Amino acid sequence: MFIQTLKSCALALTAAMLVVGPASAADAPAPDGKWRLDFNGKSASEGEMQFRVVPHEGEPLLVTVKIRQARAQIYIAQDVREAFKDQLPKERFRAEVVAGERLVVKAHSGEQPFVLELVSSSVTGTHIHI
Protein backbone atom coordinates (compact mmCIF):
# COMPACT_ATOMS: atom_id res chain seq x y z
CA MET A 1 0.00 0.00 0.00
CA PHE A 2 2.80 2.40 0.95
CA ILE A 3 4.67 1.74 -2.31
CA GLN A 4 1.54 2.33 -4.37
CA THR A 5 0.99 5.66 -2.58
CA LEU A 6 4.60 6.65 -3.33
CA LYS A 7 4.18 5.69 -6.99
CA SER A 8 0.96 7.74 -7.19
CA CYS A 9 2.68 10.76 -5.65
CA ALA A 10 5.65 10.45 -8.00
CA LEU A 11 3.33 10.20 -11.00
CA ALA A 12 1.34 13.24 -9.88
CA LEU A 13 4.55 15.24 -9.33
CA THR A 14 5.87 14.29 -12.78
CA ALA A 15 2.59 15.30 -14.41
CA ALA A 16 2.63 18.64 -12.56
CA MET A 17 6.19 19.34 -13.74
CA LEU A 18 5.19 18.64 -17.33
CA VAL A 19 2.24 21.03 -17.11
CA VAL A 20 3.99 23.84 -15.20
CA GLY A 21 7.50 23.37 -16.55
CA PRO A 22 10.71 24.57 -14.96
CA ALA A 23 11.28 28.21 -14.08
CA SER A 24 13.22 30.04 -16.77
CA ALA A 25 14.43 33.47 -17.81
CA ALA A 26 11.14 33.84 -19.68
CA ASP A 27 9.45 33.91 -16.25
CA ALA A 28 11.40 37.04 -15.28
CA PRO A 29 9.40 40.26 -15.27
CA ALA A 30 9.59 42.44 -18.35
CA PRO A 31 11.28 45.84 -18.00
CA ASP A 32 8.91 48.73 -17.34
CA GLY A 33 9.25 52.46 -16.80
CA LYS A 34 7.11 52.42 -13.64
CA TRP A 35 6.82 49.87 -10.83
CA ARG A 36 4.27 49.74 -8.00
CA LEU A 37 5.05 48.19 -4.64
CA ASP A 38 2.15 47.49 -2.28
CA PHE A 39 2.94 46.86 1.39
CA ASN A 40 0.46 44.89 3.49
CA GLY A 41 0.70 44.24 7.21
CA LYS A 42 2.59 45.60 10.17
CA SER A 43 6.18 44.41 10.63
CA ALA A 44 6.25 41.72 13.30
CA SER A 45 10.04 41.79 13.45
CA GLU A 46 12.94 44.11 12.82
CA GLY A 47 14.88 43.31 9.68
CA GLU A 48 16.00 44.30 6.21
CA MET A 49 14.45 44.30 2.77
CA GLN A 50 16.74 44.20 -0.23
CA PHE A 51 15.60 45.22 -3.71
CA ARG A 52 17.42 44.95 -7.03
CA VAL A 53 16.95 47.53 -9.77
CA VAL A 54 18.18 46.26 -13.15
CA PRO A 55 18.52 49.11 -15.63
CA HIS A 56 18.35 48.49 -19.37
CA GLU A 57 22.04 49.37 -19.55
CA GLY A 58 24.55 49.17 -16.74
CA GLU A 59 25.02 47.13 -13.63
CA PRO A 60 22.17 46.09 -11.31
CA LEU A 61 21.71 48.34 -8.29
CA LEU A 62 20.91 47.02 -4.81
CA VAL A 63 18.77 48.98 -2.38
CA THR A 64 18.79 47.88 1.27
CA VAL A 65 16.12 49.11 3.69
CA LYS A 66 16.16 48.68 7.46
CA ILE A 67 12.68 48.20 8.93
CA ARG A 68 11.90 48.50 12.64
CA GLN A 69 9.58 46.14 14.48
CA ALA A 70 5.87 47.10 14.77
CA ARG A 71 6.14 49.47 11.80
CA ALA A 72 2.79 50.07 10.06
CA GLN A 73 2.57 49.52 6.29
CA ILE A 74 2.25 53.25 5.54
CA TYR A 75 5.55 53.92 7.34
CA ILE A 76 7.25 50.93 5.71
CA ALA A 77 6.34 52.44 2.32
CA GLN A 78 7.89 55.73 3.44
CA ASP A 79 11.05 53.98 4.71
CA VAL A 80 11.45 52.17 1.38
CA ARG A 81 10.85 55.41 -0.54
CA GLU A 82 13.61 57.15 1.41
CA ALA A 83 16.02 54.28 0.79
CA PHE A 84 15.28 54.36 -2.96
CA LYS A 85 15.80 58.15 -3.00
CA ASP A 86 19.10 57.85 -1.08
CA GLN A 87 20.55 54.82 -2.89
CA LEU A 88 19.48 55.21 -6.54
CA PRO A 89 20.85 57.81 -8.98
CA LYS A 90 18.51 60.81 -8.69
CA GLU A 91 18.99 61.72 -12.33
CA ARG A 92 17.61 58.32 -13.46
CA PHE A 93 14.92 57.31 -10.94
CA ARG A 94 12.32 58.79 -8.62
CA ALA A 95 10.20 57.23 -5.90
CA GLU A 96 6.96 58.48 -4.38
CA VAL A 97 4.34 57.15 -1.99
CA VAL A 98 0.79 57.18 -3.34
CA ALA A 99 -2.35 55.94 -1.60
CA GLY A 100 -0.62 55.47 1.76
CA GLU A 101 0.95 52.02 1.52
CA ARG A 102 1.75 52.04 -2.22
CA LEU A 103 5.15 53.11 -3.50
CA VAL A 104 5.76 53.99 -7.15
CA VAL A 105 9.29 53.87 -8.56
CA LYS A 106 9.68 55.51 -11.98
CA ALA A 107 12.38 56.06 -14.55
CA HIS A 108 12.79 59.74 -15.39
CA SER A 109 11.63 60.91 -18.79
CA GLY A 110 14.04 59.71 -21.47
CA GLU A 111 15.37 56.84 -19.35
CA GLN A 112 15.02 53.23 -20.46
CA PRO A 113 12.65 50.78 -18.72
CA PHE A 114 14.07 48.74 -15.85
CA VAL A 115 13.27 45.68 -13.75
CA LEU A 116 12.55 45.92 -10.02
CA GLU A 117 12.76 42.80 -7.83
CA LEU A 118 12.58 41.96 -4.16
CA VAL A 119 15.78 40.00 -3.53
CA SER A 120 15.22 39.19 0.13
CA SER A 121 13.38 40.24 3.26
CA SER A 122 14.00 39.24 6.85
CA VAL A 123 10.98 41.28 7.97
CA THR A 124 8.06 39.12 9.09
CA GLY A 125 4.42 40.15 9.11
CA THR A 126 4.69 42.40 6.04
CA HIS A 127 3.87 41.19 2.55
CA ILE A 128 5.13 43.02 -0.54
CA HIS A 129 3.40 42.83 -3.91
CA ILE A 130 5.38 44.20 -6.86
N, C-alpha and C positions, 0 to 999 in steps of 0.2 A: 504494500500500500504506500509506504513511504517513498519507494523508488518511483512509483507511478506519479505521485504528487510532484517529485523533483523533475521528472520528465515533462510533465504538464507545464510547470513553471518555466523550464528552460525553453520549451516551444513557444510559450506566450511571450517571453522576453525576446526571443529571436524574431518573432512576427512584429513586435513593437519596434524593434530596431530597423526592420525593413521598411516599415511605414514612415517612421519619423526620420530615420537616417542620422548619420553622425553630424555633429556641429562642424561648421566650416566657415571660411572667410565670408561666404555669401550670407551668413547669418549676422554678420556685423552690421551695425546701423549705417545708413547712408549719410554722407556729410550733409549738413544743413547750415544755413546762416543764422538760425535762431533755435535755441534749445530751452525747453521748459522743465524745471525740476519742481516737483510737488513733494512737500514734506508732511508726513502724517504721523502723529503721536508724539508724546512728550518723551524726552530722553530718560531712560531708566538707569543709565550708567554714564559715567564720564568716558570720553574716548576721542578717537580721531576718525574723520572721513577723508578719503583721498580720491580725488578726481583726476582724470587724464583728459587733456584737451589736445586733439590731434589735428593740427592745421593742415590745409591742403599741401602746403610746402613748408619744410622745416621740421625740426625735431618736436616730438610730443612734449607737452608741458604738464607737470604735475602740480596740483593744488592740494595742499593739506590744511584741514580745518580742525581745530580743537573745539570740542563741544563739552560743555559742563553738564553734570547730572541735573535732572529735573528741569531741563530747558524746554520750554513750550515750542511747538512747531513754528510759530511766527518768529521767534527769536533765533531758532536754528536757521531759518531762511536768511535772516539778517546777518548771522555769523558767516554763513557760506558766501553771501554777497560780498562782505568785507574781505574775505580771503581771496575771492576771485579778483576783486579790484586791486588788492595789494600784490598778488602774485602773477597776474597776467599782464602782458604789455598793454598799456592804456591806449596806445594808438591803434591797436588791432581789435580789442574786445571791450564790451561793456556789460555790466551786470546790474539788474534792478529787480527789486521785490515788487510784485503785483499781486493783488488779491490776498494779502496777508502771508500765507504760507507757500506761495508760488514764487519761484525765482526764474527770471528769464535772462539767459546769457546770449548775447548777440555779437556777430561780427560787425565791425563798423562798415559803413558804406564803402564799396570798392574792394573790400576784403573777400577772400575766397571762403566758401563753406568749410566747416570743420566738424569733427566728431567729438562728442562729449560723453565720457563714460565714468561710472562709479567703479573705481578700482577695488576699494576695500572700505569697510566701516567696522570699527569696534564699538560703536554706539548701539546699545540695545534699546528697544522700545520705540524707535523711530524708523519708519519705512520711507524710502525715497523712490519716487517714480519719475523716470526721465523719459 
